[in-house]
Amino acid sequence: MTARREVLAGAVRTLAEAGVASPEHDAAELLAHVLGTTRGQLVLVDDVAGEQAGEYALLVARRARREPLQHLTGVAGFRHVELRVGPGVFVPRPETELLAGWAIDAATQLESPVVVDLCTGSGAIARSVVDEVPGAGVHAVELDEAAHAWAATNLEGTGVDLRHGDMATAFDDLVGTVDVITCNPPYIPLDAWESVAPEARDHDPHLALFSGADGLDAIRVLERRAAALLRPGGVVGFEHADAQGESAPAVFAATGRWTEVRDHRDLAGRPRYVTARLAR
């Protein structure tokens, strides 16, 4: 048996030395995972058994090699739901909860809204919308096969219409009828490879990360598809990189098809997502 404090302290040092951004949080989450409890309940644990300490040490070593925390625990929290995640799917980020919240607010104002989530990834936004707007008809699409499989797991039994395909051509049967579109597209420029955190660069699918020389290729595709799918007056919201606070909304503003093109900041004050309304 080893004292919990000692086990945690050693893990925090290991993760900090490896450059992990939140060593205390991650060390505690991993220990809670091994012990089958929550981070908040760790204070009730005095000692860690040898077998559990060994399992924990292996997970800490993997995290120190910058494997995503959520891949090690197998889950990611997103708003009010818990998602299954792992290799092959983009791990949903807290910043994206703001975009999901916007979509939920927009859908809540309508009776029986039709909501489409393009580039659904793990299904995080679609799952949150169907969870918080019970009357919504929610549709989602994902191109990557591995990510689609994770989305299928997370959306099973929810009633979400999940499809495997390209957002550029998806949902021909919904053209002109959609009320709300959400999308967390790839938006990292190809030449920004070295600036991407190892957790994302080495473990998230590149299809979910990179999008042409300026990072806007997928957003241009989104603009065209959203214009086709939405009813007049329908709305679209999409995430972008914090360096694209002007260039991302400009993609929509330049076409003349949209009104109320607005950029929104995240909780850290960084440009994070755009919303727009299809002109009537």
C-alpha positions as CSV (number, residue, x, y, z in Angstrom):
1,M,0.0,0.0,0.0
2,T,1.2,3.5,-0.8
3,A,-0.3,6.7,0.5
4,R,-2.6,8.5,-1.9
5,R,-0.9,11.8,-1.5
6,E,2.5,10.3,-2.3
7,V,1.1,8.5,-5.4
8,L,-0.6,11.7,-6.6
9,A,2.5,13.9,-6.0
10,G,4.7,11.6,-8.0
11,A,2.3,11.6,-10.9
12,V,1.9,15.3,-10.9
13,R,5.7,15.7,-11.1
14,T,5.9,13.3,-14.0
15,L,3.2,15.0,-15.9
16,A,4.5,18.5,-15.3
17,E,8.0,17.5,-16.4
18,A,6.5,16.1,-19.6
19,G,4.8,19.4,-20.4
20,V,1.2,18.4,-19.8
21,A,-0.8,21.5,-19.4
22,S,-2.9,20.5,-16.4
23,P,-0.8,18.0,-14.4
24,E,-2.8,18.2,-11.1
25,H,-6.1,17.7,-12.8
26,D,-5.0,14.9,-15.1
27,A,-3.2,13.0,-12.3
28,A,-6.3,13.1,-10.2
29,E,-8.6,12.1,-13.0
30,L,-6.4,9.1,-13.8
31,L,-6.3,8.0,-10.2
32,A,-10.0,8.4,-9.8
33,H,-10.4,6.3,-13.0
34,V,-8.2,3.5,-11.7
35,L,-10.0,3.5,-8.3
36,G,-13.5,3.6,-9.8
37,T,-14.4,6.9,-8.1
38,T,-14.6,10.6,-8.9
39,R,-11.9,13.2,-8.5
40,G,-13.9,14.9,-5.7
41,Q,-14.1,11.6,-3.7
42,L,-10.3,11.0,-3.8
43,V,-9.9,12.8,-0.4
44,L,-11.7,9.8,1.1
45,V,-9.0,7.5,-0.1
46,D,-6.0,7.0,2.2
47,D,-3.9,4.4,0.5
48,V,-3.6,2.9,-3.0
49,A,-3.1,-0.9,-3.3
50,G,0.0,-2.2,-5.1
51,E,-1.9,-3.6,-8.1
52,Q,-3.8,-0.3,-8.5
53,A,-0.6,1.7,-8.1
54,G,1.0,-0.3,-10.9
55,E,-2.0,0.3,-13.2
56,Y,-1.9,4.0,-12.4
57,A,1.8,4.3,-13.1
58,L,1.2,2.8,-16.6
59,L,-1.5,5.3,-17.3
60,V,0.5,8.2,-16.0
61,A,3.4,7.1,-18.3
62,R,1.1,7.1,-21.3
63,R,-0.2,10.5,-20.4
64,A,3.3,11.8,-20.1
65,R,3.8,10.6,-23.7
66,R,0.9,13.0,-24.5
67,E,-1.8,10.5,-25.1
68,P,-5.1,12.4,-24.5
69,L,-6.5,12.0,-21.1
70,Q,-9.9,11.1,-22.5
71,H,-8.3,8.2,-24.5
72,L,-7.0,6.8,-21.3
73,T,-10.2,7.1,-19.4
74,G,-12.4,6.3,-22.4
75,V,-14.9,9.1,-21.7
76,A,-15.3,12.8,-22.2
77,G,-17.8,15.1,-20.5
78,F,-19.6,17.5,-22.8
79,R,-22.3,19.8,-21.3
80,H,-24.7,17.4,-19.6
81,V,-23.7,14.2,-21.3
82,E,-20.8,11.7,-21.2
83,L,-19.4,10.5,-24.4
84,R,-17.3,7.5,-25.3
85,V,-14.1,8.4,-27.0
86,G,-10.8,6.9,-28.0
87,P,-8.4,6.5,-30.9
88,G,-9.8,7.6,-34.2
89,V,-12.1,10.4,-33.0
90,F,-11.6,14.0,-32.2
91,V,-11.9,14.6,-28.5
92,P,-14.6,17.3,-27.9
93,R,-13.2,20.5,-26.3
94,P,-14.9,22.6,-23.7
95,E,-14.9,25.6,-26.1
96,T,-17.2,23.7,-28.4
97,E,-19.8,23.6,-25.6
98,L,-20.4,27.3,-26.3
99,L,-21.4,26.5,-30.0
100,A,-23.6,23.7,-28.8
101,G,-25.3,26.1,-26.3
102,W,-26.0,28.6,-29.1
103,A,-27.6,25.8,-31.2
104,I,-29.7,24.7,-28.3
105,D,-30.9,28.2,-27.6
106,A,-31.7,28.7,-31.3
107,A,-33.6,25.4,-31.5
108,T,-35.5,26.0,-28.2
109,Q,-37.1,29.0,-29.7
110,L,-38.8,26.9,-32.5
111,E,-41.5,24.3,-32.5
112,S,-40.3,20.9,-33.7
113,P,-37.0,22.4,-35.0
114,V,-34.9,20.5,-37.6
115,V,-31.2,20.6,-36.6
116,V,-28.3,19.3,-38.6
117,D,-24.8,18.8,-37.2
118,L,-22.2,18.6,-39.9
119,C,-18.8,17.0,-39.2
120,T,-20.3,15.5,-36.1
121,G,-17.1,13.6,-34.9
122,S,-18.0,11.9,-31.6
123,G,-21.6,13.2,-31.9
124,A,-21.1,15.7,-29.1
125,I,-23.2,18.5,-30.4
126,A,-25.9,16.3,-31.8
127,R,-26.1,14.4,-28.5
128,S,-26.4,17.6,-26.5
129,V,-29.1,19.1,-28.8
130,V,-31.3,16.0,-28.6
131,D,-30.6,15.8,-24.8
132,E,-31.7,19.4,-24.2
133,V,-34.3,20.0,-26.9
134,P,-36.5,16.9,-26.8
135,G,-38.8,18.1,-29.6
136,A,-36.0,18.6,-32.1
137,G,-35.4,16.4,-35.1
138,V,-31.6,16.0,-35.1
139,H,-29.5,14.8,-38.0
140,A,-25.7,14.3,-38.1
141,V,-23.1,13.3,-40.6
142,E,-19.5,12.2,-40.3
143,L,-17.1,11.3,-43.1
144,D,-14.3,9.5,-41.2
145,E,-15.2,5.8,-40.7
146,A,-13.6,5.5,-37.2
147,A,-15.2,8.7,-36.0
148,H,-18.5,7.6,-37.4
149,A,-18.3,4.4,-35.4
150,W,-17.7,6.4,-32.2
151,A,-20.7,8.7,-33.0
152,A,-22.9,5.7,-33.6
153,T,-22.0,4.5,-30.1
154,N,-22.7,7.9,-28.5
155,L,-26.0,8.5,-30.4
156,E,-27.4,5.0,-30.1
157,G,-31.0,5.1,-28.8
158,T,-31.2,8.9,-29.0
159,G,-33.3,9.1,-32.2
160,V,-30.6,11.1,-34.0
161,D,-30.4,10.4,-37.7
162,L,-26.7,9.6,-38.1
163,R,-25.3,9.2,-41.6
164,H,-21.9,8.3,-43.0
165,G,-20.9,10.8,-45.6
166,D,-19.4,14.1,-46.8
167,M,-20.9,17.3,-45.5
168,A,-20.6,18.8,-49.0
169,T,-23.3,16.5,-50.3
170,A,-25.1,15.2,-47.2
171,F,-28.9,15.5,-46.6
172,D,-30.2,16.1,-50.1
173,D,-33.6,15.1,-48.7
174,L,-33.5,18.0,-46.3
175,V,-32.6,20.8,-48.8
176,G,-34.4,24.0,-47.9
177,T,-36.0,22.7,-44.7
178,V,-33.4,22.9,-41.9
179,D,-33.8,25.4,-39.1
180,V,-30.4,25.2,-37.4
181,I,-27.0,23.9,-38.6
182,T,-23.9,23.4,-36.4
183,C,-20.5,22.4,-37.5
184,N,-17.1,22.0,-35.9
185,P,-15.1,21.7,-39.1
186,P,-11.3,21.2,-39.5
187,Y,-9.8,24.7,-39.6
188,I,-6.0,24.4,-38.9
189,P,-3.8,25.6,-41.8
190,L,-1.5,22.9,-43.1
191,D,1.6,24.9,-42.3
192,A,0.6,25.2,-38.6
193,W,1.5,21.5,-38.0
194,E,4.2,22.2,-35.5
195,S,2.1,24.6,-33.4
196,V,-0.6,22.0,-32.7
197,A,-0.5,20.3,-29.3
198,P,0.8,16.7,-29.4
199,E,-2.4,15.4,-27.9
200,A,-4.3,16.6,-31.1
201,R,-1.5,16.4,-33.7
202,D,-0.5,12.8,-32.9
203,H,-3.8,11.3,-31.8
204,D,-6.8,13.2,-33.3
205,P,-7.7,12.2,-36.9
206,H,-6.0,14.7,-39.3
207,L,-9.3,14.8,-41.3
208,A,-10.7,16.6,-38.2
209,L,-7.8,19.1,-37.9
210,F,-6.3,20.4,-41.1
211,S,-8.1,22.3,-43.9
212,G,-6.0,23.7,-46.7
213,A,-3.3,26.4,-46.8
214,D,-5.3,29.0,-44.9
215,G,-7.5,26.6,-42.8
216,L,-10.7,27.8,-44.4
217,D,-11.3,25.2,-47.1
218,A,-13.9,23.3,-45.0
219,I,-15.6,26.5,-43.9
220,R,-16.0,27.5,-47.6
221,V,-17.7,24.1,-48.2
222,L,-19.9,24.6,-45.2
223,E,-21.0,28.0,-46.4
224,R,-22.3,26.5,-49.7
225,R,-23.9,23.5,-48.1
226,A,-25.6,25.5,-45.3
227,A,-27.0,27.9,-47.9
228,A,-28.6,24.9,-49.6
229,L,-29.9,23.1,-46.6
230,L,-31.3,26.0,-44.5
231,R,-34.8,27.4,-45.0
232,P,-34.8,31.2,-45.6
233,G,-34.1,32.7,-42.1
234,G,-32.5,29.6,-40.8
235,V,-29.2,29.9,-38.9
236,V,-25.8,28.3,-38.9
237,G,-23.0,28.3,-36.3
238,F,-19.5,27.0,-36.7
239,E,-16.3,26.9,-34.8
240,H,-12.9,28.3,-36.0
241,A,-9.4,28.9,-34.8
242,D,-8.7,31.9,-32.6
243,A,-6.6,33.5,-35.4
244,Q,-9.6,33.4,-37.8
245,G,-11.8,35.9,-36.0
246,E,-11.9,38.0,-39.1
247,S,-11.3,35.6,-41.9
248,A,-13.9,33.0,-40.9
249,P,-16.9,35.3,-40.8
250,A,-15.6,37.0,-44.0
251,V,-16.2,33.7,-45.9
252,F,-19.9,34.1,-45.2
253,A,-20.1,37.8,-45.4
254,A,-18.5,37.9,-48.9
255,T,-21.2,35.8,-50.6
256,G,-24.1,38.2,-49.9
257,R,-26.3,35.2,-48.9
258,W,-26.2,35.9,-45.2
259,T,-27.3,38.4,-42.6
260,E,-26.4,38.8,-39.0
261,V,-22.9,37.4,-39.6
262,R,-21.3,37.6,-36.1
263,D,-18.2,36.3,-34.4
264,H,-18.4,35.2,-30.8
265,R,-15.6,34.8,-28.2
266,D,-15.0,32.0,-25.8
267,L,-14.7,32.2,-22.0
268,A,-11.0,33.2,-22.4
269,G,-12.0,36.1,-24.7
270,R,-10.7,34.5,-27.9
271,P,-12.6,34.5,-31.2
272,R,-14.2,31.1,-31.3
273,Y,-17.3,30.7,-33.4
274,V,-19.4,32.4,-36.1
275,T,-23.2,32.5,-36.4
276,A,-25.1,33.7,-39.5
277,R,-28.7,33.8,-40.8
278,L,-29.7,32.8,-44.3
279,A,-31.2,35.9,-46.0
280,R,-35.0,35.6,-46.6
